Amino acid sequence: MYVWPCAVVLAQYLWFHRQTLPNKRILEVGAGVSLPGVLAAKCGAKVILSDSATLPQCLHNCHQSCKANNIDGVKVIGLTWGEISPDLIALPPVDIILASDVFYEPEDFEDVLVTVRFLMERNADAQFWTTYQVRSADWSIEALLVKWNMRCTSVPLKTFNADKERLAASDLPGRHSVQMMIITFDKASTTQ
């Protein structure tokens, strides 16, 4: 299985913060092969993996990743971005939402953020940790973040390149344009 550079960089960020992960409640959206979620589970987090409910192969990949890494107790569910489904409503509280390279197609940007915003309304202190590969200078989520009362903080890759682990600074294909950001619910803008 090929693991995208964005997933590798997000996994490295999780590894850098591994001491904070035990017992954190984490949901990975658009999980695919689930590298970040699997790593979080290995570090002691309570993880739920999700991918599109309409793509059973993606959900199968999540199960296979857990099996290959000897991880029990990780729930896998189908969540389709932009849809308020029974599985989305039934989710337990989350502390961190993970996603790698979900800002791939501009037509999906708002659906991703609508789903994340729904989760953040129910979990006001939750953070959305995401990596993405810059594909066009014309593609931006900035206006959507304002629309959905969210705030973004960019995380420079060099800040979590710990213990001489050079994965974020490696020559992986496309690595040069991978960005990391943490998105939070902007409580201040909803109280004005």
C-alpha positions as CSV (number, residue, x, y, z in Angstrom):
1,M,0.0,0.0,0.0
2,Y,1.2,3.5,-0.9
3,V,1.1,6.0,2.0
4,W,0.8,9.6,0.9
5,P,3.4,12.1,2.1
6,C,0.6,14.1,3.9
7,A,-0.2,11.0,6.0
8,V,3.4,10.5,6.8
9,V,3.9,14.1,7.9
10,L,0.7,14.0,10.1
11,A,1.9,10.7,11.6
12,Q,5.2,12.4,12.4
13,Y,3.4,15.2,14.1
14,L,1.5,12.6,16.2
15,W,4.7,10.8,17.0
16,F,6.3,14.1,18.1
17,H,3.3,14.6,20.5
18,R,3.0,10.9,21.5
19,Q,3.2,11.6,25.2
20,T,-0.1,13.6,25.0
21,L,-2.0,10.9,23.1
22,P,-2.8,8.3,25.8
23,N,-6.6,8.3,26.4
24,K,-7.2,11.1,23.9
25,R,-10.4,10.5,21.9
26,I,-9.4,10.7,18.2
27,L,-11.4,10.5,15.0
28,E,-9.6,10.2,11.7
29,V,-11.7,11.3,8.7
30,G,-10.9,10.2,5.2
31,A,-8.6,7.7,6.8
32,G,-7.7,5.6,3.8
33,V,-4.9,3.3,4.9
34,S,-5.1,5.0,8.3
35,L,-1.5,5.6,9.1
36,P,-2.1,8.6,11.5
37,G,-5.0,6.9,13.3
38,V,-3.1,3.6,13.6
39,L,-0.1,5.4,15.1
40,A,-2.4,7.3,17.5
41,A,-3.9,4.0,18.6
42,K,-0.4,2.5,19.1
43,C,0.4,5.5,21.3
44,G,-2.6,4.8,23.5
45,A,-5.4,7.0,22.0
46,K,-9.0,5.9,21.7
47,V,-9.4,5.9,18.0
48,I,-12.2,5.8,15.5
49,L,-11.3,5.5,11.8
50,S,-13.7,6.8,9.2
51,D,-13.9,7.1,5.4
52,S,-16.7,7.5,2.9
53,A,-19.7,5.4,3.6
54,T,-20.0,5.0,-0.2
55,L,-16.5,3.5,-0.6
56,P,-16.5,0.1,1.1
57,Q,-12.9,-0.6,-0.1
58,C,-11.7,2.4,1.9
59,L,-13.4,1.0,5.0
60,H,-11.9,-2.4,4.3
61,N,-8.5,-0.7,4.1
62,C,-9.0,0.8,7.5
63,H,-9.8,-2.7,8.9
64,Q,-6.8,-4.2,7.2
65,S,-4.5,-1.5,8.6
66,C,-5.7,-2.3,12.1
67,K,-5.3,-6.0,11.6
68,A,-1.8,-5.6,10.1
69,N,-0.7,-3.6,13.1
70,N,-2.3,-5.9,15.7
71,I,-4.7,-3.2,16.9
72,D,-7.9,-4.2,18.6
73,G,-10.7,-1.9,19.8
74,V,-10.5,0.6,16.9
75,K,-13.9,1.2,15.5
76,V,-14.3,1.8,11.7
77,I,-17.3,3.7,10.5
78,G,-18.6,5.2,7.2
79,L,-18.8,9.0,7.2
80,T,-19.4,10.9,4.1
81,W,-18.3,14.5,4.2
82,G,-21.1,17.0,4.2
83,E,-23.8,14.5,5.3
84,I,-25.2,14.4,8.7
85,S,-25.7,10.7,9.1
86,P,-26.8,8.5,12.0
87,D,-23.1,7.4,12.4
88,L,-22.0,11.0,12.6
89,I,-24.7,11.9,15.2
90,A,-23.9,8.8,17.3
91,L,-20.1,9.5,17.6
92,P,-18.9,9.8,21.1
93,P,-17.0,12.9,22.2
94,V,-13.7,13.6,20.4
95,D,-10.6,15.6,21.4
96,I,-8.8,15.6,18.1
97,I,-10.0,15.1,14.5
98,L,-7.3,14.0,12.1
99,A,-7.2,14.2,8.4
100,S,-4.4,14.0,5.8
101,D,-4.9,15.4,2.4
102,V,-8.6,15.8,2.5
103,F,-8.3,19.2,0.8
104,Y,-7.6,17.5,-2.5
105,E,-10.5,18.5,-4.6
106,P,-11.9,22.1,-4.2
107,E,-15.5,20.8,-4.5
108,D,-15.0,18.8,-1.3
109,F,-13.5,21.6,0.8
110,E,-16.8,22.9,2.2
111,D,-18.1,19.4,2.8
112,V,-15.1,18.5,4.9
113,L,-15.4,21.7,6.9
114,V,-19.1,21.3,7.4
115,T,-18.5,17.8,8.9
116,V,-15.6,19.1,11.1
117,R,-17.7,22.1,12.2
118,F,-20.6,19.8,13.2
119,L,-18.2,17.8,15.3
120,M,-16.7,21.0,16.8
121,E,-20.2,22.3,17.8
122,R,-20.6,19.1,19.8
123,N,-17.0,19.2,21.0
124,A,-16.1,22.8,21.4
125,D,-12.5,22.2,22.6
126,A,-11.7,19.7,19.8
127,Q,-8.9,20.5,17.4
128,F,-8.7,19.5,13.7
129,W,-5.1,18.4,12.9
130,T,-4.7,18.2,9.1
131,T,-2.0,18.1,6.5
132,Y,-2.5,18.9,2.9
133,Q,-0.4,19.1,-0.3
134,V,-0.5,22.5,-2.0
135,R,-1.7,21.9,-5.5
136,S,-2.7,25.4,-6.6
137,A,-2.1,28.8,-5.2
138,D,-5.7,29.6,-6.2
139,W,-7.2,26.9,-3.9
140,S,-7.9,28.2,-0.4
141,I,-10.1,27.3,2.5
142,E,-9.7,30.7,4.1
143,A,-13.1,32.1,3.2
144,L,-14.8,28.8,4.3
145,L,-13.0,29.0,7.7
146,V,-14.5,32.5,8.2
147,K,-17.9,31.3,7.0
148,W,-18.0,28.4,9.4
149,N,-16.4,30.3,12.4
150,M,-13.2,28.4,12.4
151,R,-9.6,29.6,13.0
152,C,-6.5,28.1,11.5
153,T,-2.9,28.0,12.8
154,S,-0.2,26.9,10.4
155,V,2.4,24.5,11.9
156,P,5.8,24.7,10.3
157,L,7.1,21.2,9.6
158,K,10.5,22.0,11.2
159,T,8.9,22.5,14.6
160,F,8.2,18.8,15.0
161,N,11.2,17.3,13.3
162,A,12.4,15.8,16.6
163,D,15.3,13.6,17.5
164,K,16.9,14.0,14.0
165,E,14.0,12.2,12.5
166,R,14.1,13.7,9.0
167,L,10.8,12.4,7.6
168,A,9.2,15.8,7.2
169,A,12.4,17.1,5.6
170,S,12.9,14.1,3.4
171,D,12.8,13.7,-0.4
172,L,9.4,12.0,-0.4
173,P,7.4,12.7,-3.5
174,G,5.5,16.0,-3.1
175,R,6.9,16.6,0.4
176,H,8.1,20.0,-0.6
177,S,4.5,21.3,-0.7
178,V,3.0,19.5,2.3
179,Q,1.6,21.9,4.9
180,M,0.3,21.3,8.4
181,M,-2.4,23.2,10.2
182,I,-4.6,23.0,13.3
183,I,-8.1,24.3,12.9
184,T,-10.3,25.2,15.9
185,F,-13.8,26.4,16.5
186,D,-13.6,30.2,16.7
187,K,-15.8,30.8,19.8
188,A,-15.1,34.5,19.9
189,S,-16.7,35.1,16.5
190,T,-19.9,33.3,17.5
191,T,-20.4,35.4,20.6
192,Q,-20.2,38.7,18.9
